[in-house]
């Protein structure tokens, strides 16, 4: 044992003596020491709490058990709900209290507390003490003595908390005898220039300073200067600053609040001082009193980020939206603005969503509890609405809304002003609506149809509906009528309609009374049967009449009948042929008369095979037209397992197809890609080598491109390749390839390969191939009309009026018309209007093809028709064209593309921060007015929109073995479409994309076919899709990723039916497939989740599901495209594109 020295013992004795002298100073004051009673001790009876984790040993009872070693903790759900927890203690009887002690607080987990009290007969809690910052582990809250039975402790948890922690160990309640000079604060008063500042606050000129002091009134009645203890904070430091002494300095114009906090004798009191800083010439009537004030609402959609505060943020691009449940309750919502103090105001200016709000009421309050209604609007007639009323003086303004529908923005912006404008009373009996009627229909609903034949007329009458009754004539309404297509039907000022020609026109009727205009519309559908010539159909109980459903009959039954409704006089000849074009039956020539129906019967028993009923009608007026009906006879039970009825392997191992009764089938996509498919991409001879330089390399690379572009074309159609060495090339501008036969090649797409690094803040394409403004020149003198009444999807041939001016090898444009009747048929002239919706107008689709055979007036082409061409919807015609200046044989390969961006520019999506800078290069490569081109082995990073865009006048393009990663942009529309297509006959294979919105996107009126093969679109924010306004003829073949083809309705500006005649073959992922009227979409062999479309059938707007088959397993063949290519060109073609 080692003994301490005498010196050491002496030091220890001295230390212990000194310690004993100071222990009382640091010791926490106890109730036993002062003879006080902890009134909360053991009060577990009737103890209430927001929650507790009793199973964790952290029950609320621990807070009143007298032990500092036990704790109370809430549940995780209680924490994350609103980051506030509370506990209520029943003292057992009414008693006097003036102090609450909180021990063992978890800091900084707890950031504020509030102490409240009430008695048994009191309806509400009364605040006794509050502290909002700088909390310590042990807090003592003293306050003026009150009579209380119940004590409530409310604790705010930091907003970033996502889990449970201990809250506190003990709550103690006392009635302590207090020296009057040490009594707690009861209130604060601000002094300026020796005078008390009232609730109106202070006024200070910009640039001036002003000193304030703070007086505190104690509960004993004593008044003391507490300026030295005050903490000052300005809510708007750009407008007004305040230092620690209370010196105010006005930096600019505006209103600011000075928040003052004083803690004295263990009690914290706060006070808010309002300060206005405006120059003598400022027009205060233009100051928005609601700007950035505290806003609350009946509900808000937090997940949509449509908060109540959006209504007062000064940005009309944001909006407040209520929850759907709030609407279903009573179709009413409310929004409240807290001005922070009583203010005078007499004008409210709104930006509403007119489609979602009916009317509103304004109420005012000074306590937020008792409300006075002072203005009642009975009808909102415009998005921009203002109310001017007698001056109100209040702290709170509430807007009560009556809504039309749920899940919609309500208020984009609310502004409040105090002006000298005279009140304008709201209209007391507004015109709430109008409707049309005629002698057949008392009340036409909006968008109803009025059916007329060409040459007929009708009288429409406009009637009104009022808030309190009345008529348009009594109210002296101004009435207007208009026709959207007067060439179809005219309407005069009295509503008299005359049908001119076949088609559909919208008749709009308006009535105006004072400042209110209401309108309605109907569609006048004018039928011109003669223009349709004849309607034909198959009649058989087992043949569906819906487009896109297979017309398959079982062997041994009766043949279907042929129904002909004639609209012109003529002679009809008809023949039934099999798949080998052998005649099965020939109809006798039939004289048909306009207005009559004919039924043609085919004798015999159905035998296995595929059949066509070919009809020729020689019209008495001289024109000859053709039509064809289709059906297949097969025993579907004998179809090999794992194959589709729509495309299956025959005994020779080749694909056969089933069609609907009009002949529409899954088309042959194999002509897509470089040189029309199945052709190996060449390795072009290098001509110029380029290494990175200092700074911007744009000009150096462009010079190399021009050097090769000026070389002569070789026999293989190429001039040569520009080869970039390994390293980083800075690209501040845009590279352009403007001549055929040029290849831009890097030395690898990896991180150590060739990197094109797009620098600068200019939004641009990095590389442009072809002329972005050019297109093939149609030769008008070569135009000839198609004479088939119906050319089905997948067709390679058709009849024309005159084929003699065409020859094999001619390049032609086949134009398919979609007239107003077709737009109406597919419901795209009545898309729900969300303020930016644009109803569709008639349009054309142009199919770029090459003639491969001519027989009489029948023309055969190299690639299929991706959209049916129907006489009833406008028919079609063909033109020769000149594209001699279109680029040919261009390649881009073996590159890595990166984009410089500002990493300080970020946004938040679903709680996650991401890079969103858009002042930079947007798209890597765009092909425009180009054919026979490719992009391969390219990796793109940090792009805004696309790694590649295939423009409208480009065809025979191959995109392969490329990757898109880490896109940088705002996550919203018109961005993150890495593989974007508008052209024709493109093959995309073996590509990979991450962080896109729509990985594979087909844009408006795209005329296919297009193929996406063996590719992936993952980690996305939306789905791959035809995006808008009728893209036709795409194939997703063994693609992984979420996708859809559907009616996108009012999305964007009215995207509507986005795609037609698309095929999803052996798809993996989530998939939604709907089919539009007049077309079909196919989902065959999905492994993944089948989704509904975003919009369902609503009334007369029919949204059918597409054709679904083999859900839950893939089908054979594995790849539709590769099998089609093999069937057409042999296995060598497959090897060529590997």
Secondary structure as the mmCIF struct_conf table of DSSP 4:
data_model
#
loop_
_struct_conf.conf_type_id
_struct_conf.id
_struct_conf.beg_label_comp_id
_struct_conf.beg_label_asym_id
_struct_conf.beg_label_seq_id
_struct_conf.end_label_comp_id
_struct_conf.end_label_asym_id
_struct_conf.end_label_seq_id
HELX_LH_PP_P HELX_LH_PP_P1 UNK A 3 UNK A 5
HELX_RH_AL_P HELX_RH_AL_P1 UNK A 6 UNK A 26
BEND BEND1 UNK A 27 UNK A 27
HELX_LH_PP_P HELX_LH_PP_P2 UNK A 28 UNK A 29
HELX_RH_AL_P HELX_RH_AL_P2 UNK A 31 UNK A 34
TURN_TY1_P TURN_TY1_P1 UNK A 35 UNK A 35
TURN_TY1_P TURN_TY1_P2 UNK A 39 UNK A 42
TURN_TY1_P TURN_TY1_P3 UNK A 45 UNK A 46
STRN STRN1 UNK A 48 UNK A 49
BEND BEND2 UNK A 50 UNK A 50
STRN STRN2 UNK A 53 UNK A 53
HELX_RH_3T_P HELX_RH_3T_P1 UNK A 54 UNK A 56
TURN_TY1_P TURN_TY1_P4 UNK A 57 UNK A 57
STRN STRN3 UNK A 58 UNK A 58
HELX_RH_3T_P HELX_RH_3T_P2 UNK A 60 UNK A 64
BEND BEND3 UNK A 65 UNK A 66
TURN_TY1_P TURN_TY1_P5 UNK A 68 UNK A 69
STRN STRN4 UNK A 72 UNK A 72
HELX_RH_AL_P HELX_RH_AL_P3 UNK A 76 UNK A 82
BEND BEND4 UNK A 83 UNK A 83
STRN STRN5 UNK A 84 UNK A 103
BEND BEND5 UNK A 104 UNK A 104
TURN_TY1_P TURN_TY1_P6 UNK A 107 UNK A 109
STRN STRN6 UNK A 110 UNK A 118
TURN_TY1_P TURN_TY1_P7 UNK A 120 UNK A 121
BEND BEND6 UNK A 123 UNK A 124
STRN STRN7 UNK A 126 UNK A 131
BEND BEND7 UNK A 133 UNK A 133
BEND BEND8 UNK A 137 UNK A 138
STRN STRN8 UNK A 139 UNK A 157
HELX_LH_PP_P HELX_LH_PP_P3 UNK A 158 UNK A 158
TURN_TY1_P TURN_TY1_P8 UNK A 159 UNK A 160
BEND BEND9 UNK A 163 UNK A 163
STRN STRN9 UNK A 168 UNK A 168
BEND BEND10 UNK A 169 UNK A 169
STRN STRN10 UNK A 170 UNK A 174
HELX_RH_3T_P HELX_RH_3T_P3 UNK A 180 UNK A 182
HELX_LH_PP_P HELX_LH_PP_P4 UNK A 183 UNK A 184
STRN STRN11 UNK A 185 UNK A 192
TURN_TY1_P TURN_TY1_P9 UNK A 193 UNK A 194
STRN STRN12 UNK A 195 UNK A 196
TURN_TY1_P TURN_TY1_P10 UNK A 199 UNK A 200
STRN STRN13 UNK A 202 UNK A 204
TURN_TY1_P TURN_TY1_P11 UNK A 206 UNK A 207
STRN STRN14 UNK A 209 UNK A 218
TURN_TY1_P TURN_TY1_P12 UNK A 219 UNK A 220
BEND BEND11 UNK A 221 UNK A 221
STRN STRN15 UNK A 223 UNK A 225
HELX_RH_3T_P HELX_RH_3T_P4 UNK A 227 UNK A 229
STRN STRN16 UNK A 230 UNK A 234
BEND BEND12 UNK A 235 UNK A 235
TURN_TY1_P TURN_TY1_P13 UNK A 237 UNK A 239
STRN STRN17 UNK A 240 UNK A 242
TURN_TY1_P TURN_TY1_P14 UNK A 244 UNK A 245
STRN STRN18 UNK A 247 UNK A 250
BEND BEND13 UNK A 252 UNK A 253
STRN STRN19 UNK A 254 UNK A 264
TURN_TY1_P TURN_TY1_P15 UNK A 265 UNK A 266
STRN STRN20 UNK A 267 UNK A 277
TURN_TY1_P TURN_TY1_P16 UNK A 280 UNK A 281
HELX_RH_3T_P HELX_RH_3T_P5 UNK A 284 UNK A 286
TURN_TY1_P TURN_TY1_P17 UNK A 289 UNK A 292
STRN STRN21 UNK A 294 UNK A 297
BEND BEND14 UNK A 298 UNK A 298
STRN STRN22 UNK A 301 UNK A 301
TURN_TY1_P TURN_TY1_P18 UNK A 302 UNK A 305
STRN STRN23 UNK A 306 UNK A 306
HELX_RH_3T_P HELX_RH_3T_P6 UNK A 308 UNK A 312
BEND BEND15 UNK A 313 UNK A 314
TURN_TY1_P TURN_TY1_P19 UNK A 316 UNK A 317
BEND BEND16 UNK A 318 UNK A 318
STRN STRN24 UNK A 320 UNK A 320
HELX_RH_AL_P HELX_RH_AL_P4 UNK A 324 UNK A 330
BEND BEND17 UNK A 331 UNK A 331
STRN STRN25 UNK A 332 UNK A 352
TURN_TY1_P TURN_TY1_P20 UNK A 354 UNK A 356
STRN STRN26 UNK A 357 UNK A 365
BEND BEND18 UNK A 366 UNK A 370
STRN STRN27 UNK A 372 UNK A 377
BEND BEND19 UNK A 382 UNK A 383
STRN STRN28 UNK A 384 UNK A 403
BEND BEND20 UNK A 404 UNK A 408
STRN STRN29 UNK A 411 UNK A 417
HELX_LH_PP_P HELX_LH_PP_P5 UNK A 421 UNK A 423
STRN STRN30 UNK A 424 UNK A 424
HELX_LH_PP_P HELX_LH_PP_P6 UNK A 425 UNK A 427
BEND BEND21 UNK A 428 UNK A 429
STRN STRN31 UNK A 431 UNK A 437
BEND BEND22 UNK A 439 UNK A 440
BEND BEND23 UNK A 442 UNK A 442
STRN STRN32 UNK A 444 UNK A 444
HELX_LH_PP_P HELX_LH_PP_P7 UNK A 445 UNK A 445
TURN_TY1_P TURN_TY1_P21 UNK A 446 UNK A 447
STRN STRN33 UNK A 448 UNK A 453
TURN_TY1_P TURN_TY1_P22 UNK A 454 UNK A 455
STRN STRN34 UNK A 457 UNK A 459
STRN STRN35 UNK A 461 UNK A 466
TURN_TY1_P TURN_TY1_P23 UNK A 467 UNK A 468
TURN_TY1_P TURN_TY1_P24 UNK A 472 UNK A 476
STRN STRN36 UNK A 478 UNK A 483
BEND BEND24 UNK A 484 UNK A 484
TURN_TY1_P TURN_TY1_P25 UNK A 486 UNK A 488
STRN STRN37 UNK A 489 UNK A 491
TURN_TY1_P TURN_TY1_P26 UNK A 493 UNK A 494
STRN STRN38 UNK A 496 UNK A 499
BEND BEND25 UNK A 501 UNK A 502
STRN STRN39 UNK A 503 UNK A 513
TURN_TY1_P TURN_TY1_P27 UNK A 514 UNK A 515
STRN STRN40 UNK A 516 UNK A 527
HELX_RH_AL_P HELX_RH_AL_P5 UNK A 529 UNK A 532
STRN STRN41 UNK A 534 UNK A 539
TURN_TY1_P TURN_TY1_P28 UNK A 541 UNK A 542
BEND BEND26 UNK A 543 UNK A 543
BEND BEND27 UNK A 546 UNK A 546
TURN_TY1_P TURN_TY1_P29 UNK A 547 UNK A 548
BEND BEND28 UNK A 549 UNK A 549
STRN STRN42 UNK A 552 UNK A 553
TURN_TY1_P TURN_TY1_P30 UNK A 555 UNK A 556
BEND BEND29 UNK A 557 UNK A 557
STRN STRN43 UNK A 558 UNK A 558
HELX_LH_PP_P HELX_LH_PP_P8 UNK A 559 UNK A 560
STRN STRN44 UNK A 561 UNK A 566
BEND BEND30 UNK A 567 UNK A 568
STRN STRN45 UNK A 570 UNK A 577
TURN_TY1_P TURN_TY1_P31 UNK A 579 UNK A 580
STRN STRN46 UNK A 583 UNK A 586
HELX_LH_PP_P HELX_LH_PP_P9 UNK A 587 UNK A 589
STRN STRN47 UNK A 590 UNK A 592
TURN_TY1_P TURN_TY1_P32 UNK A 594 UNK A 595
STRN STRN48 UNK A 597 UNK A 600
BEND BEND31 UNK A 604 UNK A 604
STRN STRN49 UNK A 605 UNK A 605
BEND BEND32 UNK A 608 UNK A 608
STRN STRN50 UNK A 609 UNK A 619
TURN_TY1_P TURN_TY1_P33 UNK A 620 UNK A 621
BEND BEND33 UNK A 622 UNK A 622
STRN STRN51 UNK A 624 UNK A 633
HELX_RH_3T_P HELX_RH_3T_P7 UNK A 636 UNK A 638
BEND BEND34 UNK A 639 UNK A 639
HELX_LH_PP_P HELX_LH_PP_P10 UNK A 640 UNK A 640
TURN_TY1_P TURN_TY1_P34 UNK A 641 UNK A 642
BEND BEND35 UNK A 645 UNK A 646
STRN STRN52 UNK A 647 UNK A 649
TURN_TY1_P TURN_TY1_P35 UNK A 651 UNK A 652
BEND BEND36 UNK A 653 UNK A 653
STRN STRN53 UNK A 655 UNK A 657
TURN_TY1_P TURN_TY1_P36 UNK A 661 UNK A 662
TURN_TY1_P TURN_TY1_P37 UNK A 670 UNK A 671
BEND BEND37 UNK A 673 UNK A 673
HELX_RH_3T_P HELX_RH_3T_P8 UNK A 674 UNK A 676
TURN_TY1_P TURN_TY1_P38 UNK A 677 UNK A 678
HELX_LH_PP_P HELX_LH_PP_P11 UNK A 680 UNK A 682
HELX_LH_PP_P HELX_LH_PP_P12 UNK A 684 UNK A 685
STRN STRN54 UNK A 686 UNK A 690
BEND BEND38 UNK A 694 UNK A 695
STRN STRN55 UNK A 696 UNK A 696
HELX_RH_AL_P HELX_RH_AL_P6 UNK A 698 UNK A 709
TURN_TY1_P TURN_TY1_P39 UNK A 710 UNK A 710
BEND BEND39 UNK A 711 UNK A 711
HELX_LH_PP_P HELX_LH_PP_P13 UNK A 712 UNK A 713
TURN_TY1_P TURN_TY1_P40 UNK A 715 UNK A 716
BEND BEND40 UNK A 717 UNK A 717
STRN STRN56 UNK A 720 UNK A 724
BEND BEND41 UNK A 726 UNK A 726
STRN STRN57 UNK A 727 UNK A 731
BEND BEND42 UNK A 733 UNK A 733
STRN STRN58 UNK A 735 UNK A 737
BEND BEND43 UNK A 739 UNK A 739
TURN_TY1_P TURN_TY1_P41 UNK A 740 UNK A 741
STRN STRN59 UNK A 742 UNK A 745
BEND BEND44 UNK A 747 UNK A 747
BEND BEND45 UNK A 749 UNK A 750
TURN_TY1_P TURN_TY1_P42 UNK A 751 UNK A 752
BEND BEND46 UNK A 753 UNK A 753
STRN STRN60 UNK A 754 UNK A 758
BEND BEND47 UNK A 760 UNK A 761
STRN STRN61 UNK A 765 UNK A 769
BEND BEND48 UNK A 770 UNK A 770
TURN_TY1_P TURN_TY1_P43 UNK A 772 UNK A 773
STRN STRN62 UNK A 777 UNK A 785
STRN STRN63 UNK A 786 UNK A 786
STRN STRN64 UNK A 788 UNK A 788
BEND BEND49 UNK A 789 UNK A 789
STRN STRN65 UNK A 790 UNK A 791
TURN_TY1_P TURN_TY1_P44 UNK A 793 UNK A 794
BEND BEND50 UNK A 796 UNK A 796
STRN STRN66 UNK A 797 UNK A 799
STRN STRN67 UNK A 800 UNK A 800
BEND BEND51 UNK A 801 UNK A 801
TURN_TY1_P TURN_TY1_P45 UNK A 804 UNK A 805
TURN_TY1_P TURN_TY1_P46 UNK A 808 UNK A 809
STRN STRN68 UNK A 811 UNK A 818
HELX_RH_AL_P HELX_RH_AL_P7 UNK A 820 UNK A 825
TURN_TY1_P TURN_TY1_P47 UNK A 826 UNK A 829
BEND BEND52 UNK A 830 UNK A 830
HELX_LH_PP_P HELX_LH_PP_P14 UNK A 831 UNK A 833
BEND BEND53 UNK A 835 UNK A 836
STRN STRN69 UNK A 843 UNK A 855
TURN_TY1_P TURN_TY1_P48 UNK A 856 UNK A 857
STRN STRN70 UNK A 858 UNK A 861
BEND BEND54 UNK A 862 UNK A 863
BEND BEND55 UNK A 866 UNK A 867
STRN STRN71 UNK A 869 UNK A 870
HELX_RH_3T_P HELX_RH_3T_P9 UNK A 871 UNK A 873
TURN_TY1_P TURN_TY1_P49 UNK A 874 UNK A 874
STRN STRN72 UNK A 876 UNK A 882
TURN_TY1_P TURN_TY1_P50 UNK A 884 UNK A 885
BEND BEND56 UNK A 886 UNK A 886
STRN STRN73 UNK A 887 UNK A 899
TURN_TY1_P TURN_TY1_P51 UNK A 903 UNK A 904
STRN STRN74 UNK A 906 UNK A 909
TURN_TY1_P TURN_TY1_P52 UNK A 910 UNK A 911
STRN STRN75 UNK A 912 UNK A 915
BEND BEND57 UNK A 919 UNK A 920
STRN STRN76 UNK A 923 UNK A 927
BEND BEND58 UNK A 929 UNK A 929
STRN STRN77 UNK A 930 UNK A 941
BEND BEND59 UNK A 942 UNK A 942
BEND BEND60 UNK A 944 UNK A 945
STRN STRN78 UNK A 946 UNK A 950
TURN_TY1_P TURN_TY1_P53 UNK A 952 UNK A 953
STRN STRN79 UNK A 955 UNK A 960
BEND BEND61 UNK A 961 UNK A 961
STRN STRN80 UNK A 963 UNK A 965
BEND BEND62 UNK A 969 UNK A 969
BEND BEND63 UNK A 971 UNK A 972
TURN_TY1_P TURN_TY1_P54 UNK A 973 UNK A 974
BEND BEND64 UNK A 978 UNK A 978
STRN STRN81 UNK A 979 UNK A 981
BEND BEND65 UNK A 983 UNK A 983
STRN STRN82 UNK A 984 UNK A 989
BEND BEND66 UNK A 990 UNK A 990
STRN STRN83 UNK A 992 UNK A 994
BEND BEND67 UNK A 995 UNK A 995
BEND BEND68 UNK A 997 UNK A 999
STRN STRN84 UNK A 1000 UNK A 1002
TURN_TY1_P TURN_TY1_P55 UNK A 1004 UNK A 1005
STRN STRN85 UNK A 1007 UNK A 1013
BEND BEND69 UNK A 1014 UNK A 1014
STRN STRN86 UNK A 1016 UNK A 1018
BEND BEND70 UNK A 1019 UNK A 1019
BEND BEND71 UNK A 1021 UNK A 1022
STRN STRN87 UNK A 1024 UNK A 1026
BEND BEND72 UNK A 1028 UNK A 1029
STRN STRN88 UNK A 1031 UNK A 1037
BEND BEND73 UNK A 1038 UNK A 1038
STRN STRN89 UNK A 1040 UNK A 1040
BEND BEND74 UNK A 1041 UNK A 1041
STRN STRN90 UNK A 1043 UNK A 1045
BEND BEND75 UNK A 1046 UNK A 1046
STRN STRN91 UNK A 1047 UNK A 1047
TURN_TY1_P TURN_TY1_P56 UNK A 1049 UNK A 1050
BEND BEND76 UNK A 1051 UNK A 1051
TURN_TY1_P TURN_TY1_P57 UNK A 1052 UNK A 1054
STRN STRN92 UNK A 1057 UNK A 1057
STRN STRN93 UNK A 1059 UNK A 1060
BEND BEND77 UNK A 1061 UNK A 1061
STRN STRN94 UNK A 1063 UNK A 1065
BEND BEND78 UNK A 1066 UNK A 1066
STRN STRN95 UNK A 1068 UNK A 1068
BEND BEND79 UNK A 1069 UNK A 1069
STRN STRN96 UNK A 1071 UNK A 1075
TURN_TY1_P TURN_TY1_P58 UNK A 1077 UNK A 1078
STRN STRN97 UNK A 1082 UNK A 1084
BEND BEND80 UNK A 1085 UNK A 1085
STRN STRN98 UNK A 1087 UNK A 1087
BEND BEND81 UNK A 1088 UNK A 1088
STRN STRN99 UNK A 1090 UNK A 1091
BEND BEND82 UNK A 1094 UNK A 1095
STRN STRN100 UNK A 1098 UNK A 1098
TURN_TY1_P TURN_TY1_P59 UNK A 1099 UNK A 1100
STRN STRN101 UNK A 1101 UNK A 1101
STRN STRN102 UNK A 1104 UNK A 1105
STRN STRN103 UNK A 1107 UNK A 1109
BEND BEND83 UNK A 1110 UNK A 1110
TURN_TY1_P TURN_TY1_P60 UNK A 1111 UNK A 1112
BEND BEND84 UNK A 1113 UNK A 1113
BEND BEND85 UNK A 1116 UNK A 1118
HELX_RH_AL_P HELX_RH_AL_P8 UNK A 1120 UNK A 1129
HELX_RH_AL_P HELX_RH_AL_P9 UNK A 1131 UNK A 1136
TURN_TY1_P TURN_TY1_P61 UNK A 1137 UNK A 1137
#
